[in-house]
C-alpha cells in the first residue's frame, strides 16, 4: 500500500466526514450572529475560533465542506456524463469527421483559461451554486472526452475487439462491453483529479462572489471576507485556507495513489 494513497485517503476523508457530519450536527448554528463573540481566537468553547459575525468557525468549515464537495461532485458527474460518451464515440469513429468534430470542439474550449470562462459564465447567468456547477461542469466535459478517447484508441486495435467485430457486434456495443470496462481505472483516477480541481474552482468563484451565496457557507467566500482582518484575527483566514489546501492536497495524493495502484505498468514491487 503506497503512502500517497493512505495519506490522500486520510486527508480527503477528513473533508468528507466533516461534510457528512454537518447534515446531523455542527458545534454551532451558522445562521446565528453574535457580535459580542466576534473574532474570538480558538478556545475550548470554539475550537477554531469565531468569525467577524461571531459564528463558530468549525461549524462554518463543516458546512463549507458540504458546499464545496457537492458542487465539485456534481460538476465531475456532468463532465463524465457527457465527456465519456463523446470520447467513446470519437474513438469508435477514429479518423472520421465525427472524431474530428469532437476533438476540434475540445480544442476550442481548451483554448480559453477555464477559470476565466467560468467567471464569465457565472457572471452572465448570475451568482449561485447551481451556475457554478454548470460552469465547472462544462470544462470537465472536454477533459473526460480527451482522456476517454486517448485510453480507448489503443484498445480498438486489440485482437479481441476485432473478434467482437467479426461476431457482428456494433461499435456502440463494443464500446460499452469491452472498451469502457478497460478504461474505467483511468477514468476513476481522472475523476479524482477533476474533483480536487472542482473544489479549487468553486473556492475561486466564491472568492469573487460568483459561487454559493449567503447564508450558505463557502470556503472561498470565507477567505474573501477575512482578507481585511488578517492582521487582527489571522485564524479567520488561515482556517478556510487550510481547509482548501488539505482537501485539494488529499485528493491529488489520492489520485496519484490510485493511479499507481490501478495501472499495472506503474506497479512497483513492495519489499
C-alpha positions as CSV (number, residue, x, y, z in Angstrom):
1,X,0.0,0.0,0.0
2,X,1.6,3.3,-1.1
3,X,1.9,6.2,1.3
4,X,0.3,8.7,-1.1
5,X,-2.8,6.5,-1.3
6,X,-3.1,6.3,2.5
7,X,-2.3,9.9,3.2
8,X,-4.5,11.1,0.5
9,X,-7.4,9.0,1.7
10,X,-7.0,10.3,5.2
11,X,-6.9,14.0,4.2
12,X,-9.7,13.7,1.7
13,X,-11.7,11.6,4.2
14,X,-11.5,14.4,6.8
15,X,-13.4,16.7,4.4
16,X,-15.9,14.0,3.5
17,X,-16.5,13.2,7.2
18,X,-17.0,16.9,8.1
19,X,-19.4,17.3,5.2
20,X,-21.4,14.2,6.1
21,X,-21.4,15.1,9.8
22,X,-22.7,18.6,9.1
23,X,-26.1,17.1,8.0
24,X,-26.8,15.9,11.5
25,X,-24.6,18.0,13.8
26,X,-22.4,21.2,14.0
27,X,-21.0,22.8,17.1
28,X,-22.9,26.0,16.5
29,X,-25.6,27.5,14.3
30,X,-24.0,29.1,11.2
31,X,-27.1,31.3,10.9
32,X,-26.8,32.7,14.4
33,X,-24.9,36.0,14.7
34,X,-23.4,37.0,18.0
35,X,-21.4,40.3,17.6
36,X,-20.3,40.0,21.3
37,X,-18.3,36.9,20.4
38,X,-16.8,38.1,17.1
39,X,-13.2,37.3,16.2
40,X,-12.5,35.1,19.2
41,X,-9.4,33.0,19.0
42,X,-9.6,29.2,19.2
43,X,-10.7,28.1,22.6
44,X,-12.5,25.3,24.5
45,X,-15.8,26.8,23.5
46,X,-14.9,27.5,19.9
47,X,-12.2,25.1,18.7
48,X,-11.3,27.1,15.6
49,X,-12.4,30.5,16.9
50,X,-15.2,32.7,15.6
51,X,-15.5,34.9,12.6
52,X,-16.4,38.7,12.2
53,X,-20.0,37.9,12.9
54,X,-19.4,35.7,15.9
55,X,-20.2,32.5,14.1
56,X,-18.4,29.3,15.1
57,X,-15.6,28.7,12.6
58,X,-15.7,24.9,12.9
59,X,-19.3,24.9,12.0
60,X,-18.7,27.2,9.0
61,X,-15.9,24.9,7.8
62,X,-18.1,21.8,8.1
63,X,-20.9,23.5,6.2
64,X,-18.5,24.9,3.7
65,X,-17.1,21.4,3.1
66,X,-20.6,20.3,2.2
67,X,-21.0,23.1,-0.3
68,X,-17.6,22.6,-2.0
69,X,-17.9,18.8,-2.2
70,X,-21.5,19.0,-3.6
71,X,-20.5,21.5,-6.3
72,X,-17.4,19.6,-7.3
73,X,-19.1,16.2,-7.3
74,X,-22.0,17.2,-9.5
75,X,-19.6,19.1,-11.8
76,X,-17.5,16.0,-12.2
77,X,-20.7,14.0,-12.8
78,X,-21.6,16.4,-15.6
79,X,-18.1,16.1,-17.1
80,X,-18.2,12.3,-17.0
81,X,-21.8,12.0,-18.1
82,X,-21.2,14.0,-21.3
83,X,-17.4,13.6,-21.8
84,X,-17.1,9.9,-21.6
85,X,-19.7,9.1,-24.3
86,X,-18.2,11.7,-26.5
87,X,-14.8,10.2,-26.1
88,X,-16.1,6.7,-26.8
89,X,-17.8,7.9,-29.9
90,X,-14.7,9.7,-31.1
91,X,-12.6,6.6,-30.5
92,X,-15.1,4.4,-32.3
93,X,-15.2,6.7,-35.3
94,X,-11.4,7.4,-35.2
95,X,-10.2,9.3,-38.2
96,X,-13.7,10.2,-39.3
97,X,-15.4,13.5,-39.5
98,X,-17.3,12.9,-36.2
99,X,-14.0,12.2,-34.4
100,X,-12.5,15.4,-35.9
101,X,-15.5,17.5,-34.9
102,X,-15.4,16.3,-31.3
103,X,-11.7,16.9,-30.9
104,X,-11.8,20.3,-32.5
105,X,-14.6,21.3,-30.2
106,X,-12.5,20.2,-27.3
107,X,-9.6,22.2,-28.6
108,X,-11.9,25.3,-28.8
109,X,-12.8,25.0,-25.1
110,X,-9.2,24.3,-24.1
111,X,-8.1,27.5,-25.9
112,X,-9.5,29.6,-23.2
113,X,-8.5,29.7,-19.5
114,X,-11.0,27.6,-17.7
115,X,-11.4,29.8,-14.6
116,X,-11.8,33.0,-16.6
117,X,-14.5,31.5,-18.7
118,X,-16.2,30.0,-15.6
119,X,-16.2,33.5,-14.2
120,X,-17.8,34.8,-17.4
121,X,-20.4,32.1,-17.4
122,X,-21.4,32.6,-13.7
123,X,-21.4,36.4,-14.2
124,X,-23.7,36.0,-17.2
125,X,-26.1,33.5,-15.6
126,X,-25.9,35.1,-12.1
127,X,-24.0,34.1,-9.0
128,X,-25.2,30.9,-7.4
129,X,-24.0,27.4,-6.6
130,X,-26.0,25.9,-9.5
131,X,-24.4,28.2,-12.0
132,X,-21.0,27.4,-10.6
133,X,-21.7,23.7,-11.1
134,X,-22.7,24.4,-14.7
135,X,-19.6,26.5,-15.4
136,X,-17.2,23.9,-13.8
137,X,-19.0,21.0,-15.4
138,X,-18.7,22.5,-18.9
139,X,-14.9,22.4,-18.6
140,X,-14.9,18.9,-17.3
141,X,-16.5,17.6,-20.4
142,X,-13.6,18.0,-22.8
143,X,-11.2,16.7,-20.2
144,X,-13.1,13.4,-19.9
145,X,-13.7,13.3,-23.6
146,X,-10.0,13.5,-24.4
147,X,-8.9,11.1,-21.6
148,X,-11.6,8.6,-22.7
149,X,-10.6,8.8,-26.4
150,X,-6.9,8.5,-25.5
151,X,-7.5,5.4,-23.4
152,X,-9.9,3.8,-25.9
153,X,-7.9,4.2,-29.1
154,X,-5.2,1.5,-28.2
155,X,-8.0,-0.9,-27.1
156,X,-9.7,-0.7,-30.5
157,X,-6.5,-2.2,-32.1
158,X,-6.5,-5.4,-29.9
159,X,-7.4,-8.8,-31.3
160,X,-10.5,-9.4,-29.1
161,X,-12.0,-6.2,-30.4
162,X,-11.6,-7.5,-33.9
163,X,-13.1,-10.8,-32.8
164,X,-16.1,-8.9,-31.5
165,X,-16.5,-7.1,-34.8
166,X,-16.3,-10.3,-36.7
167,X,-19.0,-11.7,-34.3
168,X,-21.3,-8.9,-35.5
169,X,-21.2,-6.6,-32.6
170,X,-21.7,-2.9,-33.4
171,X,-19.4,0.0,-32.3
172,X,-21.7,1.1,-29.5
173,X,-22.0,-2.4,-28.0
174,X,-18.2,-2.9,-28.2
175,X,-17.6,0.4,-26.6
176,X,-19.9,-0.4,-23.6
177,X,-19.0,-4.1,-23.2
178,X,-15.3,-4.1,-24.0
179,X,-13.7,-0.7,-24.2
180,X,-15.3,1.2,-21.2
181,X,-14.5,-1.5,-18.6
182,X,-10.9,-1.5,-19.7
183,X,-10.5,2.3,-19.2
184,X,-12.6,2.5,-16.0
185,X,-9.4,2.7,-13.9
186,X,-8.2,5.6,-16.0
187,X,-11.5,7.5,-15.6
188,X,-11.6,6.9,-11.8
189,X,-8.1,8.5,-11.4
190,X,-9.0,11.4,-13.7
191,X,-12.3,11.8,-11.8
192,X,-10.4,12.2,-8.5
193,X,-8.1,14.8,-10.0
194,X,-11.0,16.8,-11.5
195,X,-12.8,16.5,-8.1
196,X,-9.9,18.4,-6.5
197,X,-9.8,21.0,-9.3
198,X,-13.6,21.4,-8.9
199,X,-13.2,22.2,-5.2
200,X,-10.5,24.7,-6.1
201,X,-12.6,26.3,-8.8
202,X,-15.6,26.5,-6.5
203,X,-13.5,28.3,-3.9
204,X,-12.2,30.7,-6.6
205,X,-15.7,31.5,-7.8
206,X,-17.0,32.0,-4.3
207,X,-14.0,34.2,-3.5
208,X,-15.1,36.7,-6.2
209,X,-18.7,36.4,-5.2
210,X,-19.9,34.2,-8.0
211,X,-20.3,30.9,-6.2
212,X,-22.7,29.9,-3.4
213,X,-24.5,32.9,-1.9
214,X,-25.1,33.9,1.7
215,X,-26.2,32.5,4.0
216,X,-24.8,29.2,2.6
217,X,-21.2,28.9,3.9
218,X,-18.4,28.6,1.4
219,X,-14.6,28.3,1.9
220,X,-13.9,30.8,-0.8
221,X,-16.2,33.5,0.5
222,X,-14.9,32.9,4.0
223,X,-11.4,33.8,2.7
224,X,-12.7,36.9,0.8
225,X,-14.5,38.1,4.0
226,X,-11.4,37.5,6.1
227,X,-8.8,39.2,4.0
228,X,-9.2,42.6,5.6
229,X,-9.0,41.1,9.1
230,X,-5.9,39.0,8.8
231,X,-3.8,41.4,10.9
232,X,-6.2,41.4,13.9
233,X,-7.6,37.8,13.6
234,X,-5.4,35.6,11.4
235,X,-7.3,32.5,12.2
236,X,-10.3,33.8,10.2
237,X,-8.3,33.5,7.0
238,X,-6.0,30.6,8.0
239,X,-8.7,28.1,8.8
240,X,-10.6,28.2,5.5
241,X,-7.3,28.4,3.6
242,X,-6.0,25.3,5.3
243,X,-9.3,23.5,4.7
244,X,-8.9,24.1,0.9
245,X,-5.2,23.2,0.9
246,X,-5.7,20.0,2.9
247,X,-8.7,18.8,0.8
248,X,-7.1,19.5,-2.6
249,X,-3.8,18.0,-1.5
250,X,-5.5,14.9,-0.2
251,X,-7.5,14.4,-3.4
252,X,-4.4,14.9,-5.5
253,X,-2.4,12.4,-3.4
254,X,-5.3,10.0,-3.6
255,X,-5.4,10.3,-7.4
256,X,-1.7,9.6,-7.6
257,X,-2.0,6.7,-5.3
258,X,-4.9,5.2,-7.3
259,X,-3.0,5.7,-10.5
260,X,-0.1,3.7,-9.1
261,X,-2.3,1.1,-7.6
262,X,-4.6,0.6,-10.6
263,X,-2.2,0.9,-13.5
264,X,-0.2,-2.3,-13.8
265,X,2.5,-0.5,-15.7
266,X,3.3,1.6,-12.7
267,X,3.2,-1.0,-10.1
268,X,6.4,-1.5,-8.2
269,X,7.3,-4.5,-6.1
270,X,6.8,-3.9,-2.4
271,X,9.6,-5.4,-0.2
